[in-house]
């Protein structure tokens, strides 16, 4: 009898199959003596759409809402149905004794597998592989410690609740807003409060009134000092600034007090996903989605980091024994940093990082025991891996110790302050690549000393509004209010960008005219981050078996009806901000201009009309021979041609023949080479042909 192993992706399945010794490769699975390893392609099964319950729902109508099925059904996703059929066939084999779920160890991974098993009517035992990395050792150890499937029933229930809640609220409210206001308006359980936070920030910025203020600086003996009054380093009155400058000019300063305090800064904990996304956005300008994508490759393809979609920054106690192996694995790329740590046998000095109580499903993101080869990594992968490694290495270093020196000087009754930070022990900051701050010497300053005021000046400034949110900022806000999970936050940000309610400009998130109107139309309950955070907390409780999933879904169904009723009764108005003066050639309605990744397009404002036309010419990868800019693509009477308008250069498409790449070359060789041919070079092929002729 054999075990059916269900992985989430083909690449992971191949690695598991190799470690388990499965060698017989088939189109949809890999078989061995004890195991058959197959895979999903992400989700193979999803919740049924409204039209599967009633064909009338295929047309969006406000009067049909809310759509709340008595029992939510499942359907196989058409595009990947071939893989589902393969799994269904394997599940019916009589030599299969059990299923081992080996999808990603998290809420979504559990849902991927359980929905497939539910759809194939699985009745046999279920076991769960729960691992945090895909190294050979982790896979082998994981299969030695398989968990009973029933241990994860609560996690599955939580995943179902999340999926059904998003379907009920997101689908119904989106349909209601879209049909009532005749414009594609998207709303959801998490995306709407996220948009609301961006809008609240925008209101603060728009209503902000700048004020003038003055700061006063002085060179006093060897010191640079700032004027202070009651702890404030600025004044909002020009008269005060002028008075202070004239009062202290060319005067003597007396050191009224000198205080020295020794302080220490603890080593930062390793990354969870949200913290890593924040840092990657601040340092490299990576979007949250890009960080997730690059991180997934480091985890899945290169096997260099542990499970990425974690919300913990701690490690389990038993991991302390693996630290030396991890250091040795990364030593080829971090020789100088790692050498003293290996000599110390991988002793971790930040002992607080080991805490079983603070590790939920997965521990923090750290390097695996997989040997590092930096040349295998792309530039982006290397940048992200370096962040993870350096944050990991700090736990082996001592805390940063420093002394803060604070000197107060009295100048003719006015107070000036000089501060300095002196490093006593660089500790973990020795790993930092940044330059140390330039320090002035306060070491020899004593109370009662006097100095001459060399110069003093005031500077007029204006108060500034808060900056608009970067992705790092909005991730922090989402984490603060518990909006979404580490695994879903990047997709939520991308969703509000795709629906054109927010746009990126110079790394900041700006609300659009459509977004400003949408937030006025949407229900107040749906805008509240606190309400969504409450739902997320309840989902977390359900996953731990401490809350009732049925009660949660009853509340969601009730709320759905309430939200739709409010939208139907609303007398608010919406005006499409992107209407043009041009009319659709097919139905006569006005066209709207939309921004897409491929440039600006014109679409019909009639939701039932599918007319769509590119506004800007499509750019090709062909470069102008004069200015080297990308040329426009056009279709004329003579066929496809390329044009550079500034240089007035036109080239026909057939003037340049496309070079055959290596992949295509291999395909051609395989096509014209039979199995018994002894070579793949042109000479070999000709010789074989001549021999056969003879």
N, C-alpha and C positions, 0 to 999 in steps of 0.2 A: 504493500500500500504506500501511496505517496502523499506528500503535502503540497497543496496549491499555494504558492507565494504570490501575493498581489502587491506589486509596487506601483508607485504613482507615475513614473516616467520610464521610457525605454532605457535611457542611459543608466538610471539607478538599477533597473532590473538586470541589465547586463553585468554590472559590478557584483550584485548579489549572486547571480548565477555562477559567475567565475569563482567566487569565494566558496560557494557550495559544491563546486565540481560538476555543474551541469554543462554538458558539452554539445548536446543535440539541438542545433538552432533551427527553429521554424519561423514562419512569417510573424506569428503573434505570440510566441512563447519559446522558452528554452528549457529543455528537459534533461533530467539526470536520473540516477538510480533511486534517489529518495525524494527529490523535489522537482516540481514543475513551476518555473518562474514566469509569470506573465505581468502585464502592466496596463494601467489606465493611460489615458493621454490627457491628464488633468481630469476634469469632470467628464464622465461618459453618460451620466444620468443627471437630470435636472427636474425641478418642479414643473408640472404641466402649465402651459400658458392658458389664458382665459378661453381662447377659441377651442381648446381641447375639451372644455366643459360644456360649451355652447357655441355653435358656429356663428351665432349672431354677434358674439363678442369680438369677432374679427374686425368689425367696424367700430371705431371708438365713438361712443355716444354718452353724453353726460347722464341721461336718464337711466342707463344700465348700471350705474355705479351706486353703492360699492359692490364689487365682485368679491364675495366671501364664500368660497366653497365649504361645504360641511366638513369634508375631509380632503386634504391636499393630496393630489396624485403625483406620480412620477412618470417621466417619459425619457426614452433614450434619445440622446442628442444625435440628430441625423448625420452630421458631418463625420462623426467618429463611430457610427453604428457598427462598422465592420469589426472594430476591436471589441465592442461589447458582445457581438455574436460569437467571437472566438472565445471569450471568457465564459459565456453561457454554455458553449459546447464543452469546454474543459470541466466546468462545474458538474456536468452530467456524467462524466467518466466514472465508471464503477471502481477504478483503482485509486480514487481520491478519497482520503480519509478525513481531511480537515483543511481549513483555510488559514493561512498565516497572513494577517494584514501587515504589509510592510510599506504602506504609504507614509507620507510625512507625519512625524510624531506631533500632531497638533489637532486643533478643532476641525480645520478644513480637510486635513488629510484623513481624519476619521470619517468625515462625511462622504468624501470621494469613494472610499471603500465600502462603507455600510450601504449606501444607496445602490451600488452595483450588486452587492450580495442580496439586498432586498428585492431587487428587480429580477434576479435569477432564481429567486425563491430558495435561498440557501438554508438547509436544515441541519447540516453537519457541524461539528465543533469548530469554534473560532479561537485562534490564538493571536497575540499582538506582539510584533517586533517594535520595541521602543528604544531607539538609539539617537544620539545627538551628533554623530558624524558618520561618514561613509568610508572610513579607512577599513582595510581588511580586518584589523584587530577588532574594531568596533562591531563589524558585522558578525564575526565569529563569536564574540562574547555575547552579542545580542541574541543570537540563535540558541545559545546555551541557557539564556535566562528569559525565555519567552513567557509572556504574561497571559493569563486567561482573558478571553475577549470580554467577559462579563464585567471585568474591572473598568472597562471604558464605556459602559452603557450610558453613564451619566454625561460623559463628554459628548457622545453621539446625540443625546437628547438636547444638550445645549446648542449643538451645531444645527439641529433641525429647527429649534426655536428661532435662532438667528436668521436662518434662511427663510422661514415662513413669515417672520415679522418684516423682513426687508421686502418680500414679495407683496404682502398685504398692504403695507403702508406705502412703499415706494411706487408700486404699480398703480394703485388706486388714486393716490394723490397726483401722480404725474398725469394720468389720463384725465382726471377732473380738471386740473389747471390747463392742460393743453386744449381740451375741447371747449371749456368755458371761454378762454381768451384767444382761441384760434392761433396759437403759436406753440412750438415745441418747448414746453416748460417742465423741467425735471426737478423733482424733490425727493427726499429720502430721509430715512431715520437718522443717518449720520452726516450725509452731505449738507443737509439744510442747516443744522446748527453750526457746522464748520463755516459755511457761507455767512451765517449770521454774525459770527465773531469777526470776520473780515469786514463786514459792513459796520459793525459797532466801532471798530478801529478807524474806519474811514470817516465816520461822523465826527469823532474827536478831532481828526486832522482838519476836516473842512470847517469846523467851528472854532478852530484855534486862532487866537489873536496874538501876534508876537508883541513882546514888550522889550523895551530897551533896558539894559543893565550894564554896570561897569565893574571890572575887576582891577585890582591894584597890585602891582608887583614891584619889588625893590631889591637892589643889590646891596647887601649889608655886609661889609667886610668880605670874608670868603664865601658867604652864603647867598643863596637866592631864596627870597621869602615872599609869602603871599599875605596880604592884609585879610584879617578876619574880624568879624564882630558877631558875638553870640553864636559862634559856630558857622556863620554864613560867610562865604568867600566872595560875595558880590553885593552890590547895592543897586537899588532901582532909582536912585536919585543922583543926578549929575552934580548937584551942589555938594553932596556928601563926598563924592569922589574928588572933586576939585579941592574941597577943604582938607581932606586927608593928605593929598599930594603936597599942597603948600605947607601943611603943618609939619611934615616929616622931612621935607627937602633939606639936605645939608645938616641934619641933626645927628645926634649920637644915639645909638641903640644899646640897650642893656639887656643881657640875657636874664629874663625873669625866671625861667624854669627849664630844666632839661630832664626828660623822662626816657628811660630805656626799658623796653619790654621784650623778653625773649618769647618767641612764638614758634609754633610748628604747624605744618600743613600735612595732613594724612595723604597717603598715596590714593589717587582716584581708583575706583573699582573698574573692572573690565567693562566692556560695552554690552548693553542690550541693543536691540535693533533701533529703537527710536533715538537713543543717544548717539549711535553711530551715524544715523541719517542726518542728525543735526550737525555733527562735526564735519561730515563730508560736504554738507551744503555750505557751511561757513568757510571751510578751507579750500575746497575745490569747485564750489558752485554746482555740485551734483544735485539733481532733483532727488526727492525721496524715492521715486520710481527707479531712477538710474542706479542709486545705491543698492536697492533691493535686487536689481537685475545682476549687477556686477558681483554682489555678495553671493547670490545663488550659484554663480559659476565657480567661485572660490570654494564653495561648499560641495557642490555636486560634481563638477567636472575635475577640479584640481585636488579636491579633498583636503584642502589646507586649513579650513576653519570649521568650527563646530556649527550645530544647527542655528540658522540665522534668525528665525522668527520667534525670538525669545523676549520675554519682558522682565527677565531677572539679570542682575549684575553680580550675582554671587555664584560660588562653586560649591559642590557637595564635598563633605569631609573626606570621602574616599579618593577624591581626585588628587589629593596632596601627593600621593605616591607616584602620580604620572608626570609630575612637573619636570623632572630631570629629562625624561624622554622627549618632552615637547621642546625643551631648550636645545637639546642636541639636534632635533629635527630642523630647527630654524637657524642653526649656527652657521651654515654656509653663506647666508645673506646678512647675518648680524654678528660676525665673528668677535669684534671688539666689545660689543655690548654684552654678549653671552658668555665670553671666556671666564670672567671672574665668577659668574653665577654658577657655571658648571663646576668650577673649582670648589664652590661652596655646596656642592651636591644638590643644587636646585632648591635650596632652603628658601621658603617664602617668608618674608618679614612682615607683610600685611596679613596677619593671621585672621583678621575679621572677614576676609574674602570667603573663607570656608564656613558656610552656615546653611545647614540642611533646611532650617526653618524658612529661609528666604528663597529657596529654589522651588518653583512650582513644577510645571511640566518639563522645563529645560533650564540648564544653567546658562551663565553668561557666554558671549561669543569669544572664544580664544583659539589659538592655533592648535591643530591636531598633531599627532605623532608622525604624520606624513612628511617625508624628507622634502625639503624646499629646493626648487630649482627656479630661481628668479627669471631666467631667460624664457620660461614657459608662459610667463604672465604678460598680458597686455599692459599698456601704460596705466589705464584706469584700474585694472586689477592690482597692479603693484602699489598704486597710491592707497587704495582701500586696505590692502593687506598690511601695508606699513603702519597705518593708523591702528589696526587691531593688534599687531605685534608690539608696538611701542606702549600701548595701553596695558597689554599683558605683562610686559617686562617690568613695569613700575612696581608690581607687587613683590618683586624680589629685592627692591632697593629700600633703604630706610626713609623715614619721613623727611621732608624739607624743613630745616630749622633756620630761623632768621631772627634778627633783632630789629625792632622798630625804634628809631630815635626821633623824639619829638621835642623841638626847641621853640619856646615862646620868647619873643623879643618885644620889649617895650620901647617905643619911639615917641617921645613927647606925648604920652598918654594913649597912643594908638598901638594895637597889637598886631604883630607880624609873626607868621609861623613858618618854620622850616622843618621838613620831614625827610627821613632817609631810612631805607631798608638795607640792612647789612646781612649778607648771607653767612651763616655760621657753618652749616652743613648742607651742601647742594642736594644730597639725598637723591630721590627719584628725579629731580629736575635736571640732574646731570645728563639724562637721556634727551632732554629738549634740544631741538636744533636752533631755537631762537637765540639771539644775542642777549647778553645780560644788560640790564639797565645801567646807564652811566650813573655813578653815585658821587655825591659831594661828601666831603669829610666832615661829619659832626662828631667824630670820635673824641676830639680834643676840646670840644666846647664845654665850658663849665658855667654854672650859674654865677651871675655877677659880672661876667666879662662884658666889656663894652667895645663897640665897633662903630665906624663912621658909615653913614648912609651914602653910598657912592652915587646911586641914581634911584629914582622912583618915577613910575608912570602909571597912568590909568588907560584902560582900553574899553571902548564902547562895543557892546555886542547885542545881539537880539536873541531872545528865547526862541527855541525851535520846536515845532510839533513833533510828536513821536514818529518814528519811521514806520512806513507800511510794513506789514508782515513779510518776512522772507519765509521760505519753506521751513527753515530751522525754527523760526518763531511760531509758525502755525502748528508744527509738530509738538512743540512744548505746550501750547494751549490745548491741543487735542489730548495730550497725555495728562495734563492737569485736570481736565474735566472727564477723563475716561471715555473719550469719543473714539469708537472703533478699537482695534487691537493693533499691536505692532505690525502684524501681517497685513492689515487692511488699510492703514492710514495713507500709504503712498497711492493706492488706487483711488481713495476718496479725493485726494488732491487732484489727481489726473482727471477724475470725473467732473469736478467743477470747472476745470480748464476746458475740457472737451465740450461741455454744454454752454460755453461762452458766457458764463456769469462772472467769471474771473479771468484775467489775463496776466501773463508774466511780462514784466518790463524791468530790465536790468537787475534781474534776480529778486524782484519784489512782486507781490501779488496785488493787483489793482482790480477793484470791482468794475464791471462794465455797466452800461446803461440798462442792459437786460437784467443783470444781477440785482441792481438797485430796485427795479420794478418788481422782480420776482419776490424779493424778501418782504415787500409790502403786501403782496397777494397771499403769501403762504400763511398757514395757521400759526398762531402764537405758540401753541404747544410744541409744534415741530421745530420752532426756532430755538427752543430752550436747550442749551448744553447740559443743564442740570438734569432735565428729564431723560435725555439720552444716556447720560452717565449712570442714572439710576437703572435703566434697562441693562446696560453693559454689566453693572455690578450684579444684577439678578441673573444674567446669563452665566456669569462666573460662579455664582452660588449653585446654579443648576448643574454646572459641569462637575461640581464637588459633591453632588447629591444632597445639597442642603436647601433646595428650593423646588417647588412644584412646577414642572414644565407646562402642565395643563392649565394651571392658573395663569401663568404668564401669557399663554396664547389666547386665553379667554379675554384678558385685559387688552391685548393687542387688537383683537377682533372688534371689541367694543369701541376702542379708540378710533379704529378705521372708519366705522360708521359715523362717529361724531365729526371727524375731520372732513369727510365728504359732505355731510349735511351743512357744515359751516361754509364750504366753498360754494355749494349750490345757492345758498341764501345771500352770499356776498354781493354787494353792489359796487365793488371796486372795479376800476377800469385798467386796461393794459393797452399800450400803443407800441407796436413793433418799432424799435429804434433804428432798424437797418433797412427800412423800406426804400426802394429806389423809385424813380419816375418811370422806369421801363415796365412794360407789361409782358406777361407770359404769352408766347406765340400760340400756345396750345389751349389755354382756358381764359385768357384775357385778364387774369388777376395780376396785381402788382408783384414784381420780383423783389426778393430780399438779397442783400449782399452778405455773404458769410465768409469768415476767415477760416481756412483749413491749413493743414500741414503742407498742402501742395499749392497754396496761394489762395487768392480770392475767387469765390464762385458765386454765381447768381442762381437762386433757387426760387421756386414758385411759392407764394404765401398761402396758396390753397393746399391744405394738408392732404387732399385726395389726389392732387396732381403731382407727378414725379418729375416734372421738367427741371433740368439742372444743366447749367452751362458755365464753363470756365470763363472768368472775367479777364484774368491776366494770362498771357500765353504761357504754356508749359515750358519750363527750362530743361534742357537736355544736359547730359554730361559732356557733350562735345564743347570744346573751347574755341573761341574766336582766335584765328592765327595772328591777329594784330594786337588786341587788348587782353587776350587770355581769359576773358569773362565767359560764363556759360551762355550758349546760344539758345535762342527760342526754337521750339519745334512747331512746324506748321504743316498742314495737309493742303496741297494745291492740286490743280488739274493734273500735274505731272507726278503727283505722289508726294511723299514726305520730303520736306526740306528744312534746313536749319538757317537761322538768320540772326545776325548781330546788328541791331538797329543803329547804335551809335557809330559803328564803323562801316555800315552799309555793306556788310559781307554776307553773301548767300552761298550755301553749299548744298548740293543734292545729297540725299541720304546714301545713294549707291556709290558716291565718289570715294568713300572710305569703306573698305571691306572689314568686317568685324574679325578680329583675330580669334582663332580657336584657343580656348583656355585648356589647361591641363586636364580638367575633368572631362570636357567634351572629347579631347584627344583620346583619353582612356576608353571612353564609350565607343568611339569609332574603331579603335583597335580590337576591342572585345567583340564588336559586331561582325567584323570581317576575319576574326581568328577563331578557328575551331579548336575544340579541346585537345586534339592530338597534335596541333601545331607546336613546333619546338622553339619558337621565338616570336618576338613582337616587333622587331625592327623591320624596316622595309626590305632589307636584303634577305632576312630570314623568310619573310612571306613570299618573296619572288622565288627563292630557291625551292621552297616547299611546293609552290605552284608548278614549277618546271619538272620536279620529280614526279608529281602526280600525272603530268602530261605524258611523260615517258612510259 
